[in-house]
Amino acid sequence: MLAAAGLAWAGEHPKLIEDGIHDPSNPALFMLQEANDIIATLPRDTAGSGINWDEALQEGIIDPRAGIAPDAKMKLLNQDIVMEKTSQVPWVIFPHRQHTEWIACEGCHDELFASKTGATRVKNMYAILNGMSCGLCHGAVAFPITECKRCHSMRRNAK
């Protein structure tokens, strides 16, 4: 499996020997993968880094760690949460499955979000844009929050 941590964007990257980070005199440098070679194998997306990370995961191209702690474990949860307090815009569907494929439950619960549905109020998009709630990851390591329809995808009163 390819370790995808550290690939922040799909732009052109300098060769490792020229990047100013790696020691060009290190004889083991040739053992490392060049970023451009890795990125070329990943499925494309129209937003964010330009890489469709979910598709890369489903195809088995990448294998993310559950968290920073070595004992962190993924626990796949196939449950959607519908967030209806969205002013006049479409409701948000929060898909646990896609999130729990990427990070252990402890990455969000109970510090960022309470485990009980509806117990945490997501303040507003301004707060999210400033890195709170969903904005902690979206816009940093997940697709950007400017992709409104990826979250606000359920027609109001559609239940």
N, C-alpha and C positions, 0 to 999 in steps of 0.2 A: 504494500500500500504506500501511497505517496503522502508524505507529511505536508499538509497545506498551510500549517500555521506560519504566519509571517508574510504570506502573499497578500498584500493589502490592495493592490490594484493590478489591472491587466495592461498597463502601459509598457513601453519599452524599458528594459532594465539593462544596465551596463554589465559586461562580463565580470565575473567574480574577481578575476585577476586585476581588473581595472577599477573596481568600485570604491576603493579607498577604505574599505572595511576589512576585507580579507588580506592576509599577508601573502603577497605574490611569491615570496621565497619559500613558502611552506610546501614541501613536496607532496603533501596529502591533498592539496587544493583540488586536484583533478578528480578526487573522489566525490566532490559535491556536485549537485545538479545545478545547472544554470537556470535562473528564473524564467527566461524566455522559453526554454525548452519545456519546462513544466507547464507554463501557462498555455502554450500551444496545444496541449493535450486536453485542456479543460473545456467543457461546454460553454457556449457564449450566452450572455444575457444582454438586455438592452439598457440596464440601469446599474448604478453603483460601480463596482469594480469591473463590470463587463463580463464577469464570470457567473454562471448559473451554479452556485454552490450546492443547491438542493439536488439538481440533476447529477452533479459530480458525485455526491454522496450515494444517490440511488444506484448509479452505475458502478459503484465500488471503486472509483478512482481515488477517492480520499477516505480517510478513516480518522475523524476528529477525536480528540481526547474529551472525556466527560467534564473535566475541570482541571484546575491547577494542582489540586491534591492528587497524589499518585493512586489513592484508593477510591477516587470518585467513580461512580458507576452510573451508566445510563439506565433509566427505567422508562421504557416506551409507554406513553399514555396517549391513547387514541380518543381524545375528547375535545370537542370544540366548545369554546365559551363565546356567547354572543353578548357584545357590549352595546347596549341600547342608548346610553346617555352620550349621544354624539351631536347634539344640537340639531341642525337641519340636514346634515350630511348622512350618507348611508351608514348603517350600523357596522361595527367592526366584528369580524369573526376571528377569534384567537385560536389558531390550531395548535393544540398541545403536541400532536404527533411530530410536526416539523421541528418544533422547538426541542422536544425531548430526544430527538435524534442527534442534536448538536451539543446539548449540555445537560448535566445532572440536575435533578429537581432543586437541589440545594443551591444552585447557582442563582436562583430567583426567589425561592421560598425559604424562609419566611421573612427574609430581610427586605427584599424589594417588593414582593407581593405576598399577601396572606394566602394560605393554602385554601381557605374557604372561598368559594365563588361569591363574588359581590362584596367581599369584606374590604377590598382595597379600591379606593376611588382613584382612577386615573384622572388627574386634574384637568388638563387641557392640552391642546397641541402646542401652545407656547412652552409649557413645562417640558413636553416631550422633545421639542426642538432644542431645549437647553439641557438635554441629557438626562432627564428624569424619566422614570418608568421605562417604557419601551425605547425611549431615546438613549438609554444607556448602551444598547447594542446597535439599534438601527441608526445608521448614519456613521457608525464607527466600524463595526465588523460585520454587520448584516446589511441587507439592501437599504438604501436611504429612505428616510421618512417622506421624501418628496414623491415617492411612488404611492400616492394616496389610495388608489384603487386596489392595491395588493392587500390592504387591511380593511379599508372601508368598502366592503364588497357585497354587503347584504342589503337589499332594498328594505327600507323602513317598513315596519309592520308586516314583514314577509313570513313570520312564523305561523 
